[in-house]
């Protein structure tokens, strides 16, 4: 009987603390219960690429509350070069991603967050040098990947904010892509976006 009462008391206290914490976060957040979109600019550096490249795109975020968010984005990144023997292959990516965001509003003007999500990556390969001389032609491939990261949203008002974040993507070509068998497309992404909420 005592254990049951203690369990009920712990549940009541836990619910009260969670409700108070959520209410406190809602009080500190200047952006919640809204939808927004805006441009995004970033830098992607794949592990096996000779150098990283800029990318750009557009993202949309739905904020059903102070602590949670859902993001969808479409981007374009080109000019990544991968060495294959004495030749190089240039790639371009068109990722379409969906992410979940967990915000921790510290104040009305600063909300750090964690992010995790999935992506569909359309990739185009353009060989050059010896590979091109041997008859290899441009090819395209479709891959699935996922990403993890963290960042911060900095609201200027309840309608305008910038966000800056870091993400690590896990992305490798399909087994049937012989040209890049074993290549590592995993990499780091730094990005900044300007959001307009309504």
N, C-alpha and C positions, 0 to 999 in steps of 0.2 A: 504494500500500500504506500509506504513512504517513497519507495523507488518510483512508483507511478506519479506521485505528487511532484517529486523532484524533476522528473522528465517533463511533466506538463509545465512546471515553473521555468525550466531551462528553455523550452520552446517559446513560451510567452516572452521571456527576456530576450531571446535571440531575435524573435520577430520585431520586438520593440526597437532593438539596436539597429537591425537592418532597415526598418522604416525610418528611423531618425537619421541614419547615415544617408539613405536615399534622398530624404527631404533636405538634408544639409547640402548634398551635391546639387540638388535642383536649385537651391537658393544661390549657390555659388556660380552656377552655369548661366551664361548669358545667351547661349544657343541651345535650344531643345524644342522638341515637338514641331519640327520644321523640315523642309526639303530645300536643297540647294544644289547648284552646279557651278562649274567654273573651269578655267584652263589649268593645265598642269605641265610643268617643265622639269626634266630630270636628266640624270647621268647614269648610264648603265655600263658596267664593266664586267664582262663574262670572264671566267677564269682562264680559258684557253685562247681568248682573243688577244691580238697583238696590241690593241689599245681600246679604251672605252669610247663611247659616243653619247651625244645628247639625244634625247627623245622628247616628244611633245604629245599632248593629247588633251582629252576633256574628261572630267569626272563628275559624278553626281553622288550626293550623300543624303540619306534619309536619317534624321535624328528623332526617333520616337520618344526619347527621354533625354535626361541629362547625361546618362552614363553609357548609353549604347548607340551605335550607329551602323548603318549598312552602306557600303560604297560600291559603285559600278564605274568602270573606266574603260576607255578605248584609247590606245596610244599608237605611235609610229616611231620606230627607231631604225636607222639605216647606217651603212658604212662600217659595220664590224668586219674585221678581216681575220681569218683563221689560216694559219700556215699548214700546207699539206705538201711535204717534201720541199721541192724548189718552187712551188706555186702557192698562190693564195686564193682563197675563196671569200668573196664578200657576201654578207648576209644582211637581210632586212627583216625586221620583226613587226608584226601587227598583233599585239596582245589585247585580248578582251578579258578583263578581270572582275571578280566579285570578291568583296572583303567584308569581314566583320570587324568592328572597331569597339574597343572598350575604353571609355574616357574616364579620367579622374580629375574633374574640375577643381583646380586649386584656388582659382579666383575667377572673377568675371572676365579676365583678360589672359588667362593661361590655363589650358586644358591638355595635359599630356595624355597619350593614348597608346595602347598596344593594338596591333593589327595582324590578322591572319586571313588568308584567302586562297582561292583557286583561280587559274587562268587558262584560257585557250589561246595558243600562240600559233599564228600563221607565219611561216618562215620561208623566205625565198633565198636560194643559193645561186650565186653567179661566179663560176670559176674563171680564172685567168691564167696566163702563162702556159706552162707545159700541159696542164689539164685541159685548157681550152684547145691547144694544138692537137691533143689526142682525141678530140671530139666530144668532151664532156660539155653538156649544155646546161643552161639555167634550169633549175628545178625548184619545186616548192614542197613543203612538208607541213603537217599539222601536228602539234604536240600539246599535251596537257602538262601543267606545272602547278606549283603552289608556292606561297610566299609567307614569310613571317617578318615582323618588324615592330618598330615603335616610332613615335613622333610626337608632335605637339600642335595643337590648333590655337591660334592667337586671335581672338575676336577683337575687332575694333568697335563693333556694335552688335546688336542682335541680328543684323542682316549681312554683315561683311566680316570675313575672317581670312587669314592666311594660315596655311598649314605646311609644316616642314617635316619630312620623315625619312627614315632609313628602312629599306626592306632587303631581305636576302631571298632571291628566287631560286627554286630548285627546278631546273629544266634541262633535259637531255633529249637528243633526237631519238626517234623511234629506231628499233633494231633494223628496220629495213632500209634505213638511210645509209647506204654503204660508204658514201663519200666521207661521212663524219662518224663512222663507227668508233665509239670510245671517246669522242670529243666531249668536253665538259662545257656546257652552256650555263651552268650555275653561276650566279654572280651577284654583285652588290648594286643596289639602286639607291640613289639620293634624289629626292624630288621636293619641289615646292609648288604650291597651288594657291590660287585666289578663289575663294568661295563666295557666292552670292546666295543668301538664304531668303526664303519667302514665307 
